[in-house]
Amino acid sequence: MKTLCVAKCKNHEGICRGCLRTMKEISEWRLMNDEAHTQTIAQIQGTKTTHDCILCGQPAYCGVEDGKQECWCFELAKRDTSGLPKGQCVCRACLSGLPLLQA
């Protein structure tokens, strides 16, 4: 079974600081087939991309931009994106580094 795990696991409000998978992706990983593993890995590593991150310039993936109804980021606790241009997505690493949105 393919995996992104780097044994530096730490749940940071819905995303692993080590491998950048969402907690949902991690919990469902053993149920996913090889194709789903390959697609998720490609999205995280930037080989399947929809745009470049506006913060770091690295390849990033957005499910909505790819024609899906949801994106991986919908599974996370909301981050404060008020400093970003409206409607612009960032990569997993940059989004996980943003502060949580205060209620």
Secondary structure in CASP SS format (residue, H / E / C, confidence):
PFRMAT SS
TARGET T0000
AUTHOR 0000-0000-0000
METHOD secondary structure of the structure
MODEL  1
M C 1.00
K C 1.00
T C 1.00
L C 1.00
C C 1.00
V C 1.00
A C 1.00
K C 1.00
C C 1.00
K C 1.00
N E 1.00
H E 1.00
E C 1.00
G C 1.00
I E 1.00
C E 1.00
R C 1.00
G C 1.00
C C 1.00
L C 1.00
R C 1.00
T E 1.00
M H 1.00
K H 1.00
E H 1.00
I H 1.00
S H 1.00
E H 1.00
W H 1.00
R H 1.00
L H 1.00
M C 1.00
N C 1.00
D H 1.00
E H 1.00
A H 1.00
H H 1.00
T H 1.00
Q H 1.00
T H 1.00
I H 1.00
A H 1.00
Q H 1.00
I H 1.00
Q H 1.00
G C 1.00
T C 1.00
K C 1.00
T C 1.00
T C 1.00
H E 1.00
D E 1.00
C C 1.00
I C 1.00
L C 1.00
C C 1.00
G C 1.00
Q C 1.00
P E 1.00
A E 1.00
Y C 1.00
C C 1.00
G C 1.00
V C 1.00
E C 1.00
D C 1.00
G C 1.00
K C 1.00
Q C 1.00
E C 1.00
C C 1.00
W H 1.00
C H 1.00
F H 1.00
E H 1.00
L C 1.00
A C 1.00
K C 1.00
R E 1.00
D C 1.00
T C 1.00
S C 1.00
G C 1.00
L C 1.00
P C 1.00
K C 1.00
G C 1.00
Q C 1.00
C C 1.00
V C 1.00
C C 1.00
R H 1.00
A H 1.00
C H 1.00
L H 1.00
S H 1.00
G H 1.00
L C 1.00
P C 1.00
L E 1.00
L C 1.00
Q C 1.00
A C 1.00
END
